[in-house]
Amino acid sequence: MEKEELGKIIRTRRKVLNLTIGELAEYTGLSRTTISDIELGNTHPRLDVINEILRFLNLEIKVEIKRDK
């Protein structure tokens, strides 16, 4: 998944839940600027940061690993 796609999913879910960037920032301990940069695809957040945001938004990432033949 590209960082832009992840950001769009986070932004869409945040809006569905009627949350502001400030509210999401407050919960996660991140700055509003960082949340905005993530939503816009301008940064590569660490996995623990992504996990914390997704947990609050009640989302999860499923990873599928395929072996080459």
WOVEN-V669732 format. One record per residue. N is the residue number from 1. OMEGA is omega in radians with two decimals (none if undefined). Layout:
BEGIN
n = (N:N)
omega = (OMEGA:OMEGA)
END
This chain:
BEGIN
n = (1:2:3:4:5:6:7:8:9:10:11:12:13:14:15:16:17:18:19:20:21:22:23:24:25:26:27:28:29:30:31:32:33:34:35:36:37:38:39:40:41:42:43:44:45:46:47:48:49:50:51:52:53:54:55:56:57:58:59:60:61:62:63:64:65:66:67:68:69)
omega = (3.11:-3.11:3.11:3.14:3.10:3.13:3.13:3.11:3.13:-3.14:-3.13:-3.13:3.12:-3.14:3.08:-3.13:-3.13:3.10:3.03:3.04:3.13:3.12:3.11:3.10:-3.14:-3.13:-3.03:-3.09:3.09:3.09:3.07:3.13:3.13:3.11:3.13:3.12:3.09:-3.12:-3.13:-3.14:-3.10:-3.10:3.07:-3.12:3.06:-3.12:3.14:3.09:3.11:-3.12:-3.14:3.11:-3.11:3.10:-3.14:-3.13:-3.14:3.08:3.06:3.07:3.04:-3.10:3.08:3.14:3.14:3.08:3.02:3.12:none)
END
